[in-house]
Amino acid sequence: MWNLLHETDSAVATARRPRWLCAGALVLAGGFFLLGFLFVKVGKRN
């Protein structure tokens, strides 16, 4: 009984993981894009 519950919990965790990975990748990409954009702006100003 406990083993079945554990497997179900693991399946739920596995199903959720890709969504968090995708969200994290999007946040990282957005952060790098903003940093690069600001760096280019500051570089052009000087």
N, C-alpha and C positions, 0 to 999 in steps of 0.2 A: 504493500500500500504506500509506504513512504517513498519507495523507489519510483513508483509511478508518478507521485506528486513531484519528486525531484526532477524527473525527466520533463514533465510538463513545464516546470519553472525554467529549466534550462532552455527549452524550445522557445519560450516567451522571451528570454534574455537574448537568444540568438536572433530572433525576429526583430528585436528593438535595436540591436547593435548597428546594423547598416544605416539606419536613419540618423543615429548620433554621429556616425563617421561622416556621412554626407553633410550634415549640418556643420560639423567641425571643419571639414574641408572648405566649405563655402565661407565660413568666418575667417579662416586663415587666408584664403585667396583674397577676400575683401580687404583684410588688414594689410597684406603685402601690396595690393594695388594702391591703397590710400597712402601707404608709406612711400612707395615709388613715385606717386604723383606729387606728393609734397616735396620729396627730395629733388625732383626735376624742376619744380617751381622755384625752390630756394636756389638751386644751381643756376638757373637762367637769370635770376634777379641780380646775382653778384657779378 
